[in-house]
Structures are given as C-alpha cells and as structure tokens.
Amino acid sequence: MSEVLEKMIAADVIVMATPVYFYTMCGQMKTLIDRTCACYTEINNKEFYFIVTAADGNKKAMERTIEEFRGFTFCLDGAKEKGIIYGTGAWKKGDIKGSQAMKQTYEMGKAV
C-alpha cells in the first residue's frame, strides 16, 4: 500500500474509478481512500478525474459516489476536479465497450 500512496503523492493527476454497487463506491476504493489518512496532507495540488460505472442507466444514481469522491478531495489542499465520466448501463462484462463513456474517457485522457 505504501507504494500506491507514494505514487499518489508524486502524481500531478489522479484518476479515481469505481463501479457503483448499491449506489456507492466499491469497498476497494473506499479502503484506498481510508488508507490515505496517514499521509493525506501530502496529497496536495493534484488534478482529479472521476470515472464511475453502473448498471443503472441514470446518472443521478451515481451522484452519491461522486459526492464521496468530492468528500475525499475536499480534505486535500489544492485538489482540482477536472472531469467526470458516467458509464451508465454497464451490467455485464463488455457492456461499456464502444459506449459514449469510452469515447469520452479517451478524449479526456488525450486532454490531460
């Protein structure tokens, strides 16, 4: 875990991505956020991008997860939210391929 934290501290840009299960982020993402507690004051002046996917076709169903990401970045000095991708309607493996979300992610990545 310390290796991941060191990379987060060194990065200029951090992309946080999670599937949305039961209208919230997955447990692994929450654990990652919680594990930054010991060094969160060192994760500063970063640009953040958020990517969320869910079976639900409605972006509104993913807003709680986005607010959880914002709760984390709110605690970081100089954090800047740069973009959000909503991968709606992704229930089974491969559902996201060729979707608008994939195109948006590709374009966002080129602009970083």
N, CA, C and O atoms as CSV, one atom per row, in Angstrom:
chain,resi,resn,atom,element,x,y,z
A,1,MET,N,N,0.816,-1.191,0.000
A,1,MET,CA,C,0.000,0.000,0.000
A,1,MET,C,C,0.859,1.254,0.000
A,1,MET,O,O,0.490,2.259,-0.608
A,2,SER,N,N,2.005,1.205,0.678
A,2,SER,CA,C,2.861,2.397,0.741
A,2,SER,C,C,3.331,2.807,-0.655
A,2,SER,O,O,3.523,3.993,-0.925
A,3,GLU,N,N,3.513,1.834,-1.531
A,3,GLU,CA,C,3.927,2.127,-2.906
A,3,GLU,C,C,2.842,2.928,-3.638
A,3,GLU,O,O,3.155,3.866,-4.370
A,4,VAL,N,N,1.598,2.567,-3.446
A,4,VAL,CA,C,0.485,3.291,-4.061
A,4,VAL,C,C,0.406,4.706,-3.504
A,4,VAL,O,O,0.230,5.662,-4.260
A,5,LEU,N,N,0.534,4.845,-2.203
A,5,LEU,CA,C,0.486,6.168,-1.583
A,5,LEU,C,C,1.621,7.054,-2.077
A,5,LEU,O,O,1.414,8.242,-2.324
A,6,GLU,N,N,2.810,6.495,-2.222
A,6,GLU,CA,C,3.943,7.261,-2.743
A,6,GLU,C,C,3.661,7.751,-4.155
A,6,GLU,O,O,4.009,8.879,-4.506
A,7,LYS,N,N,3.036,6.912,-4.959
A,7,LYS,CA,C,2.693,7.302,-6.334
A,7,LYS,C,C,1.627,8.388,-6.347
A,7,LYS,O,O,1.674,9.290,-7.184
A,8,MET,N,N,0.674,8.314,-5.437
A,8,MET,CA,C,-0.345,9.360,-5.345
A,8,MET,C,C,0.286,10.696,-4.948
A,8,MET,O,O,-0.087,11.741,-5.481
A,9,ILE,N,N,1.226,10.664,-4.030
A,9,ILE,CA,C,1.903,11.879,-3.580
A,9,ILE,C,C,2.713,12.483,-4.731
A,9,ILE,O,O,2.747,13.704,-4.887
A,10,ALA,N,N,3.354,11.653,-5.524
A,10,ALA,CA,C,4.210,12.119,-6.614
A,10,ALA,C,C,3.433,12.558,-7.858
A,10,ALA,O,O,3.956,13.325,-8.666
A,11,ALA,N,N,2.215,12.092,-8.023
A,11,ALA,CA,C,1.450,12.345,-9.243
A,11,ALA,C,C,0.984,13.792,-9.355
A,11,ALA,O,O,0.780,14.475,-8.350
A,12,ASP,N,N,0.820,14.243,-10.585
A,12,ASP,CA,C,0.183,15.531,-10.859
A,12,ASP,C,C,-1.317,15.350,-11.058
A,12,ASP,O,O,-2.116,16.221,-10.713
A,13,VAL,N,N,-1.683,14.193,-11.625
A,13,VAL,CA,C,-3.067,13.880,-11.957
A,13,VAL,C,C,-3.420,12.531,-11.353
A,13,VAL,O,O,-2.632,11.587,-11.417
A,14,ILE,N,N,-4.614,12.443,-10.763
A,14,ILE,CA,C,-5.100,11.181,-10.198
A,14,ILE,C,C,-6.472,10.905,-10.784
A,14,ILE,O,O,-7.367,11.748,-10.726
A,15,VAL,N,N,-6.627,9.719,-11.347
A,15,VAL,CA,C,-7.916,9.268,-11.861
A,15,VAL,C,C,-8.456,8.245,-10.877
A,15,VAL,O,O,-7.807,7.239,-10.590
A,16,MET,N,N,-9.634,8.509,-10.370
A,16,MET,CA,C,-10.269,7.581,-9.430
A,16,MET,C,C,-11.472,6.970,-10.147
A,16,MET,O,O,-12.360,7.688,-10.605
A,17,ALA,N,N,-11.492,5.661,-10.239
A,17,ALA,CA,C,-12.548,4.968,-10.973
A,17,ALA,C,C,-13.116,3.844,-10.122
A,17,ALA,O,O,-12.380,3.142,-9.428
A,18,THR,N,N,-14.432,3.680,-10.183
A,18,THR,CA,C,-15.069,2.626,-9.402
A,18,THR,C,C,-16.372,2.190,-10.062
A,18,THR,O,O,-17.078,3.001,-10.661
A,19,PRO,N,N,-16.681,0.902,-9.946
A,19,PRO,CA,C,-18.047,0.505,-10.244
A,19,PRO,C,C,-18.935,0.985,-9.097
A,19,PRO,O,O,-18.480,1.107,-7.960
A,20,VAL,N,N,-20.172,1.249,-9.396
A,20,VAL,CA,C,-21.125,1.682,-8.370
A,20,VAL,C,C,-21.982,0.478,-8.004
A,20,VAL,O,O,-22.735,-0.043,-8.827
A,21,TYR,N,N,-21.852,0.050,-6.756
A,21,TYR,CA,C,-22.638,-1.065,-6.238
A,21,TYR,C,C,-23.580,-0.525,-5.176
A,21,TYR,O,O,-23.138,0.118,-4.224
A,22,PHE,N,N,-24.857,-0.776,-5.328
A,22,PHE,CA,C,-25.848,-0.328,-4.350
A,22,PHE,C,C,-25.718,1.167,-4.067
A,22,PHE,O,O,-25.817,1.619,-2.926
A,23,TYR,N,N,-25.492,1.919,-5.147
A,23,TYR,CA,C,-25.469,3.386,-5.124
A,23,TYR,C,C,-24.310,3.983,-4.343
A,23,TYR,O,O,-24.421,5.084,-3.803
A,24,THR,N,N,-23.199,3.260,-4.282
A,24,THR,CA,C,-21.998,3.798,-3.643
A,24,THR,C,C,-20.758,3.149,-4.259
A,24,THR,O,O,-20.870,2.182,-5.013
A,25,MET,N,N,-19.590,3.676,-3.941
A,25,MET,CA,C,-18.348,3.149,-4.493
A,25,MET,C,C,-18.072,1.739,-3.960
A,25,MET,O,O,-18.611,1.331,-2.931
A,26,CYS,N,N,-17.237,1.022,-4.670
A,26,CYS,CA,C,-16.881,-0.328,-4.235
A,26,CYS,C,C,-16.001,-0.252,-2.981
A,26,CYS,O,O,-15.373,0.771,-2.708
A,27,GLY,N,N,-15.971,-1.327,-2.248
A,27,GLY,CA,C,-15.216,-1.386,-0.994
A,27,GLY,C,C,-13.734,-1.157,-1.181
A,27,GLY,O,O,-13.091,-0.559,-0.318
A,28,GLN,N,N,-13.172,-1.620,-2.294
A,28,GLN,CA,C,-11.737,-1.445,-2.527
A,28,GLN,C,C,-11.381,0.034,-2.669
A,28,GLN,O,O,-10.341,0.472,-2.176
A,29,MET,N,N,-12.244,0.808,-3.343
A,29,MET,CA,C,-11.970,2.238,-3.489
A,29,MET,C,C,-12.077,2.945,-2.144
A,29,MET,O,O,-11.257,3.805,-1.824
A,30,LYS,N,N,-13.075,2.587,-1.368
A,30,LYS,CA,C,-13.219,3.192,-0.045
A,30,LYS,C,C,-12.022,2.856,0.833
A,30,LYS,O,O,-11.549,3.705,1.589
A,31,THR,N,N,-11.536,1.637,0.738
A,31,THR,CA,C,-10.353,1.242,1.503
A,31,THR,C,C,-9.143,2.060,1.071
A,31,THR,O,O,-8.377,2.517,1.920
A,32,LEU,N,N,-8.956,2.254,-0.231
A,32,LEU,CA,C,-7.846,3.070,-0.713
A,32,LEU,C,C,-7.928,4.471,-0.110
A,32,LEU,O,O,-6.938,4.984,0.411
A,33,ILE,N,N,-9.104,5.086,-0.181
A,33,ILE,CA,C,-9.276,6.428,0.373
A,33,ILE,C,C,-8.963,6.427,1.867
A,33,ILE,O,O,-8.242,7.301,2.348
A,34,ASP,N,N,-9.490,5.468,2.592
A,34,ASP,CA,C,-9.243,5.400,4.034
A,34,ASP,C,C,-7.758,5.230,4.352
A,34,ASP,O,O,-7.273,5.774,5.345
A,35,ARG,N,N,-7.045,4.495,3.533
A,35,ARG,CA,C,-5.619,4.246,3.784
A,35,ARG,C,C,-4.751,5.475,3.529
A,35,ARG,O,O,-3.583,5.492,3.916
A,36,THR,N,N,-5.303,6.506,2.884
A,36,THR,CA,C,-4.533,7.731,2.680
A,36,THR,C,C,-4.491,8.588,3.941
A,36,THR,O,O,-3.771,9.585,3.991
A,37,CYS,N,N,-5.247,8.212,4.943
A,37,CYS,CA,C,-5.393,9.025,6.152
A,37,CYS,C,C,-4.050,9.439,6.752
A,37,CYS,O,O,-3.893,10.582,7.179
A,38,ALA,N,N,-3.102,8.541,6.787
A,38,ALA,CA,C,-1.807,8.829,7.419
A,38,ALA,C,C,-0.988,9.867,6.661
A,38,ALA,O,O,-0.096,10.492,7.234
A,39,CYS,N,N,-1.287,10.058,5.366
A,39,CYS,CA,C,-0.457,10.979,4.579
A,39,CYS,C,C,-1.275,11.914,3.703
A,39,CYS,O,O,-0.746,12.477,2.745
A,40,TYR,N,N,-2.540,12.087,4.010
A,40,TYR,CA,C,-3.391,12.878,3.118
A,40,TYR,C,C,-2.927,14.322,2.974
A,40,TYR,O,O,-3.217,14.958,1.961
A,41,THR,N,N,-2.215,14.853,3.963
A,41,THR,CA,C,-1.726,16.231,3.850
A,41,THR,C,C,-0.615,16.354,2.805
A,41,THR,O,O,-0.279,17.462,2.386
A,42,GLU,N,N,-0.052,15.238,2.390
A,42,GLU,CA,C,0.983,15.240,1.352
A,42,GLU,C,C,0.393,15.082,-0.050
A,42,GLU,O,O,1.094,15.285,-1.041
A,43,ILE,N,N,-0.872,14.726,-0.137
A,43,ILE,CA,C,-1.540,14.570,-1.436
A,43,ILE,C,C,-2.188,15.919,-1.750
A,43,ILE,O,O,-3.389,16.110,-1.554
A,44,ASN,N,N,-1.369,16.843,-2.239
A,44,ASN,CA,C,-1.888,18.182,-2.467
A,44,ASN,C,C,-1.561,18.679,-3.871
A,44,ASN,O,O,-0.659,18.178,-4.542
A,45,ASN,N,N,-2.335,19.691,-4.292
A,45,ASN,CA,C,-2.161,20.316,-5.612
A,45,ASN,C,C,-2.249,19.297,-6.749
A,45,ASN,O,O,-1.406,19.274,-7.647
A,46,LYS,N,N,-3.271,18.468,-6.693
A,46,LYS,CA,C,-3.493,17.434,-7.708
A,46,LYS,C,C,-4.740,17.760,-8.521
A,46,LYS,O,O,-5.668,18.403,-8.031
A,47,GLU,N,N,-4.745,17.307,-9.772
A,47,GLU,CA,C,-5.940,17.336,-10.598
A,47,GLU,C,C,-6.590,15.957,-10.490
A,47,GLU,O,O,-5.911,14.933,-10.569
A,48,PHE,N,N,-7.908,15.943,-10.311
A,48,PHE,CA,C,-8.647,14.691,-10.154
A,48,PHE,C,C,-9.678,14.519,-11.256
A,48,PHE,O,O,-10.377,15.458,-11.637
A,49,TYR,N,N,-9.749,13.301,-11.753
A,49,TYR,CA,C,-10.788,12.877,-12.687
A,49,TYR,C,C,-11.495,11.695,-12.053
A,49,TYR,O,O,-10.858,10.845,-11.431
A,50,PHE,N,N,-12.811,11.638,-12.208
A,50,PHE,CA,C,-13.604,10.552,-11.630
A,50,PHE,C,C,-14.303,9.781,-12.746
A,50,PHE,O,O,-14.881,10.369,-13.659
A,51,ILE,N,N,-14.240,8.464,-12.655
A,51,ILE,CA,C,-14.937,7.590,-13.596
A,51,ILE,C,C,-15.792,6.625,-12.779
A,51,ILE,O,O,-15.285,5.924,-11.903
A,52,VAL,N,N,-17.077,6.594,-13.069
A,52,VAL,CA,C,-17.989,5.684,-12.378
A,52,VAL,C,C,-18.799,4.904,-13.415
A,52,VAL,O,O,-19.184,5.437,-14.455
A,53,THR,N,N,-19.044,3.640,-13.109
A,53,THR,CA,C,-19.875,2.811,-13.977
A,53,THR,C,C,-20.951,2.147,-13.131
A,53,THR,O,O,-20.740,1.823,-11.963
A,54,ALA,N,N,-22.104,1.955,-13.747
A,54,ALA,CA,C,-23.209,1.310,-13.036
A,54,ALA,C,C,-24.166,0.689,-14.029
A,54,ALA,O,O,-24.244,1.109,-15.183
A,55,ALA,N,N,-24.890,-0.311,-13.572
A,55,ALA,CA,C,-25.913,-0.932,-14.404
A,55,ALA,C,C,-27.069,0.030,-14.660
A,55,ALA,O,O,-27.688,0.005,-15.723
A,56,ASP,N,N,-27.349,0.868,-13.681
A,56,ASP,CA,C,-28.427,1.847,-13.811
A,56,ASP,C,C,-28.130,2.775,-14.984
A,56,ASP,O,O,-26.986,3.177,-15.191
A,57,GLY,N,N,-29.143,3.104,-15.733
A,57,GLY,CA,C,-28.974,3.982,-16.886
A,57,GLY,C,C,-29.076,5.457,-16.560
A,57,GLY,O,O,-28.987,6.295,-17.458
A,58,ASN,N,N,-29.262,5.790,-15.293
A,58,ASN,CA,C,-29.492,7.163,-14.877
A,58,ASN,C,C,-28.261,7.705,-14.140
A,58,ASN,O,O,-27.824,7.121,-13.148
A,59,LYS,N,N,-27.704,8.817,-14.622
A,59,LYS,CA,C,-26.538,9.425,-13.966
A,59,LYS,C,C,-26.838,9.804,-12.522
A,59,LYS,O,O,-25.952,9.754,-11.669
A,60,LYS,N,N,-28.059,10.177,-12.250
A,60,LYS,CA,C,-28.443,10.596,-10.898
A,60,LYS,C,C,-28.152,9.484,-9.877
A,60,LYS,O,O,-27.849,9.769,-8.719
A,61,ALA,N,N,-28.244,8.238,-10.304
A,61,ALA,CA,C,-27.989,7.107,-9.410
A,61,ALA,C,C,-26.529,7.037,-8.972
A,61,ALA,O,O,-26.200,6.331,-8.018
A,62,MET,N,N,-25.658,7.762,-9.660
A,62,MET,CA,C,-24.229,7.721,-9.348
A,62,MET,C,C,-23.756,8.951,-8.585
A,62,MET,O,O,-22.583,9.035,-8.223
A,63,GLU,N,N,-24.628,9.884,-8.341
A,63,GLU,CA,C,-24.215,11.137,-7.694
A,63,GLU,C,C,-23.685,10.936,-6.274
A,63,GLU,O,O,-22.777,11.653,-5.854
A,64,ARG,N,N,-24.226,9.987,-5.539
A,64,ARG,CA,C,-23.715,9.728,-4.188
A,64,ARG,C,C,-22.233,9.359,-4.242
A,64,ARG,O,O,-21.445,9.802,-3.406
A,65,THR,N,N,-21.864,8.550,-5.227
A,65,THR,CA,C,-20.477,8.136,-5.373
A,65,THR,C,C,-19.594,9.332,-5.715
A,65,THR,O,O,-18.494,9.463,-5.177
A,66,ILE,N,N,-20.059,10.191,-6.591
A,66,ILE,CA,C,-19.297,11.399,-6.932
A,66,ILE,C,C,-19.132,12.274,-5.697
A,66,ILE,O,O,-18.057,12.830,-5.473
A,67,GLU,N,N,-20.175,12.400,-4.899
A,67,GLU,CA,C,-20.077,13.191,-3.665
A,67,GLU,C,C,-19.086,12.572,-2.684
A,67,GLU,O,O,-18.424,13.295,-1.940
A,68,GLU,N,N,-18.974,11.249,-2.671
A,68,GLU,CA,C,-17.976,10.594,-1.811
A,68,GLU,C,C,-16.566,10.939,-2.289
A,68,GLU,O,O,-15.687,11.201,-1.469
A,69,PHE,N,N,-16.339,10.942,-3.606
A,69,PHE,CA,C,-15.043,11.363,-4.135
A,69,PHE,C,C,-14.768,12.817,-3.748
A,69,PHE,O,O,-13.657,13.164,-3.347
A,70,ARG,N,N,-15.776,13.647,-3.870
A,70,ARG,CA,C,-15.607,15.063,-3.516
A,70,ARG,C,C,-15.329,15.242,-2.033
A,70,ARG,O,O,-14.574,16.133,-1.643
A,71,GLY,N,N,-15.931,14.405,-1.208
A,71,GLY,CA,C,-15.644,14.462,0.226
A,71,GLY,C,C,-14.183,14.193,0.501
A,71,GLY,O,O,-13.580,14.832,1.363
A,72,PHE,N,N,-13.607,13.246,-0.230
A,72,PHE,CA,C,-12.185,12.949,-0.095
A,72,PHE,C,C,-11.343,14.126,-0.576
A,72,PHE,O,O,-10.466,14.597,0.148
A,73,THR,N,N,-11.602,14.603,-1.794
A,73,THR,CA,C,-10.759,15.663,-2.351
A,73,THR,C,C,-10.941,16.994,-1.616
A,73,THR,O,O,-10.041,17.834,-1.638
A,74,PHE,N,N,-12.077,17.195,-0.974
A,74,PHE,CA,C,-12.301,18.402,-0.187
A,74,PHE,C,C,-11.269,18.519,0.939
A,74,PHE,O,O,-10.920,19.623,1.356
A,75,CYS,N,N,-10.790,17.381,1.422
A,75,CYS,CA,C,-9.818,17.352,2.521
A,75,CYS,C,C,-8.378,17.563,2.047
A,75,CYS,O,O,-7.464,17.653,2.867
A,76,LEU,N,N,-8.174,17.642,0.754
A,76,LEU,CA,C,-6.830,17.761,0.188
A,76,LEU,C,C,-6.580,19.188,-0.272
A,76,LEU,O,O,-7.384,19.748,-1.017
A,77,ASP,N,N,-5.487,19.777,0.157
A,77,ASP,CA,C,-5.145,21.138,-0.258
A,77,ASP,C,C,-4.866,21.190,-1.756
A,77,ASP,O,O,-4.098,20.388,-2.286
A,78,GLY,N,N,-5.494,22.134,-2.418
A,78,GLY,CA,C,-5.223,22.379,-3.829
A,78,GLY,C,C,-5.786,21.360,-4.792
A,78,GLY,O,O,-5.402,21.357,-5.961
A,79,ALA,N,N,-6.686,20.490,-4.349
A,79,ALA,CA,C,-7.288,19.498,-5.249
A,79,ALA,C,C,-8.221,20.203,-6.224
A,79,ALA,O,O,-8.994,21.079,-5.837
A,80,LYS,N,N,-8.140,19.808,-7.503
A,80,LYS,CA,C,-8.991,20.394,-8.534
A,80,LYS,C,C,-9.719,19.279,-9.270
A,80,LYS,O,O,-9.088,18.398,-9.854
A,81,GLU,N,N,-11.034,19.317,-9.242
A,81,GLU,CA,C,-11.834,18.360,-10.005
A,81,GLU,C,C,-11.839,18.807,-11.457
A,81,GLU,O,O,-12.253,19.922,-11.774
A,82,LYS,N,N,-11.371,17.919,-12.345
A,82,LYS,CA,C,-11.229,18.282,-13.753
A,82,LYS,C,C,-12.247,17.631,-14.667
A,82,LYS,O,O,-12.496,18.132,-15.764
A,83,GLY,N,N,-12.843,16.518,-14.240
A,83,GLY,CA,C,-13.815,15.875,-15.115
A,83,GLY,C,C,-14.427,14.634,-14.505
A,83,GLY,O,O,-13.859,14.006,-13.612
A,84,ILE,N,N,-15.611,14.296,-15.016
A,84,ILE,CA,C,-16.339,13.108,-14.555
A,84,ILE,C,C,-16.836,12.358,-15.780
A,84,ILE,O,O,-17.337,12.957,-16.732
A,85,ILE,N,N,-16.692,11.048,-15.745
A,85,ILE,CA,C,-17.259,10.178,-16.770
A,85,ILE,C,C,-18.283,9.283,-16.095
A,85,ILE,O,O,-17.989,8.643,-15.086
A,86,TYR,N,N,-19.486,9.240,-16.652
A,86,TYR,CA,C,-20.555,8.375,-16.156
A,86,TYR,C,C,-20.756,7.236,-17.151
A,86,TYR,O,O,-21.244,7.449,-18.261
A,87,GLY,N,N,-20.378,6.033,-16.747
A,87,GLY,CA,C,-20.583,4.855,-17.583
A,87,GLY,C,C,-21.889,4.185,-17.199
A,87,GLY,O,O,-21.896,3.250,-16.398
A,88,THR,N,N,-22.983,4.648,-17.757
A,88,THR,CA,C,-24.301,4.107,-17.405
A,88,THR,C,C,-24.605,2.847,-18.212
A,88,THR,O,O,-24.061,2.645,-19.298
A,89,GLY,N,N,-25.464,2.017,-17.675
A,89,GLY,CA,C,-25.917,0.823,-18.367
A,89,GLY,C,C,-24.866,-0.267,-18.503
A,89,GLY,O,O,-24.932,-1.078,-19.427
A,90,ALA,N,N,-23.908,-0.296,-17.606
A,90,ALA,CA,C,-22.831,-1.296,-17.657
A,90,ALA,C,C,-23.104,-2.377,-16.623
A,90,ALA,O,O,-22.708,-2.246,-15.465
A,91,TRP,N,N,-23.764,-3.418,-17.027
A,91,TRP,CA,C,-24.122,-4.502,-16.117
A,91,TRP,C,C,-23.201,-5.697,-16.275
A,91,TRP,O,O,-22.734,-6.261,-15.285
A,92,LYS,N,N,-22.939,-6.084,-17.514
A,92,LYS,CA,C,-22.116,-7.265,-17.771
A,92,LYS,C,C,-20.784,-6.869,-18.394
A,92,LYS,O,O,-20.645,-5.796,-18.980
A,93,LYS,N,N,-19.814,-7.757,-18.252
A,93,LYS,CA,C,-18.502,-7.551,-18.854
A,93,LYS,C,C,-18.677,-7.216,-20.337
A,93,LYS,O,O,-19.383,-7.908,-21.071
A,94,GLY,N,N,-18.021,-6.145,-20.750
A,94,GLY,CA,C,-18.076,-5.748,-22.157
A,94,GLY,C,C,-19.154,-4.740,-22.487
A,94,GLY,O,O,-19.143,-4.164,-23.575
A,95,ASP,N,N,-20.098,-4.508,-21.562
A,95,ASP,CA,C,-21.188,-3.565,-21.837
A,95,ASP,C,C,-20.690,-2.154,-22.129
A,95,ASP,O,O,-21.329,-1.415,-22.877
A,96,ILE,N,N,-19.584,-1.784,-21.561
A,96,ILE,CA,C,-19.084,-0.410,-21.684
A,96,ILE,C,C,-18.326,-0.194,-22.995
A,96,ILE,O,O,-18.164,0.941,-23.442
A,97,LYS,N,N,-17.859,-1.296,-23.612
A,97,LYS,CA,C,-17.106,-1.189,-24.864
A,97,LYS,C,C,-17.931,-0.480,-25.930
A,97,LYS,O,O,-19.102,-0.798,-26.139
A,98,GLY,N,N,-17.312,0.476,-26.593
A,98,GLY,CA,C,-17.986,1.187,-27.672
A,98,GLY,C,C,-19.030,2.188,-27.205
A,98,GLY,O,O,-19.703,2.808,-28.028
A,99,SER,N,N,-19.171,2.354,-25.905
A,99,SER,CA,C,-20.183,3.281,-25.375
A,99,SER,C,C,-19.705,4.731,-25.452
A,99,SER,O,O,-18.530,4.995,-25.710
A,100,GLN,N,N,-20.610,5.644,-25.231
A,100,GLN,CA,C,-20.279,7.061,-25.179
A,100,GLN,C,C,-19.259,7.321,-24.068
A,100,GLN,O,O,-18.368,8.156,-24.225
A,101,ALA,N,N,-19.388,6.613,-22.955
A,101,ALA,CA,C,-18.454,6.793,-21.838
A,101,ALA,C,C,-17.025,6.453,-22.258
A,101,ALA,O,O,-16.087,7.139,-21.852
A,102,MET,N,N,-16.845,5.414,-23.056
A,102,MET,CA,C,-15.499,5.051,-23.523
A,102,MET,C,C,-14.930,6.145,-24.412
A,102,MET,O,O,-13.753,6.488,-24.302
A,103,LYS,N,N,-15.756,6.690,-25.287
A,103,LYS,CA,C,-15.310,7.776,-26.169
A,103,LYS,C,C,-14.939,9.008,-25.343
A,103,LYS,O,O,-13.920,9.646,-25.607
A,104,GLN,N,N,-15.749,9.340,-24.356
A,104,GLN,CA,C,-15.480,10.489,-23.503
A,104,GLN,C,C,-14.176,10.286,-22.725
A,104,GLN,O,O,-13.370,11.208,-22.598
A,105,THR,N,N,-13.981,9.077,-22.211
A,105,THR,CA,C,-12.767,8.779,-21.454
A,105,THR,C,C,-11.527,8.922,-22.325
A,105,THR,O,O,-10.515,9.474,-21.893
A,106,TYR,N,N,-11.612,8.431,-23.534
A,106,TYR,CA,C,-10.492,8.542,-24.462
A,106,TYR,C,C,-10.162,10.010,-24.727
A,106,TYR,O,O,-8.999,10.408,-24.664
A,107,GLU,N,N,-11.172,10.805,-25.021
A,107,GLU,CA,C,-10.967,12.230,-25.283
A,107,GLU,C,C,-10.437,12.964,-24.054
A,107,GLU,O,O,-9.566,13.827,-24.173
A,108,MET,N,N,-10.953,12.630,-22.887
A,108,MET,CA,C,-10.474,13.261,-21.663
A,108,MET,C,C,-9.010,12.928,-21.430
A,108,MET,O,O,-8.225,13.795,-21.046
A,109,GLY,N,N,-8.642,11.676,-21.660
A,109,GLY,CA,C,-7.256,11.257,-21.493
A,109,GLY,C,C,-6.307,11.978,-22.425
A,109,GLY,O,O,-5.182,12.294,-22.037
A,110,LYS,N,N,-6.735,12.241,-23.637
A,110,LYS,CA,C,-5.888,12.968,-24.586
A,110,LYS,C,C,-5.643,14.403,-24.133
A,110,LYS,O,O,-4.607,14.990,-24.446
A,111,ALA,N,N,-6.597,14.963,-23.397
A,111,ALA,CA,C,-6.500,16.361,-22.977
A,111,ALA,C,C,-5.681,16.562,-21.707
A,111,ALA,O,O,-5.395,17.699,-21.331
A,112,VAL,N,N,-5.303,15.480,-21.046
A,112,VAL,CA,C,-4.552,15.605,-19.786
A,112,VAL,C,C,-3.107,15.958,-20.067
A,112,VAL,O,O,-2.315,16.106,-19.136
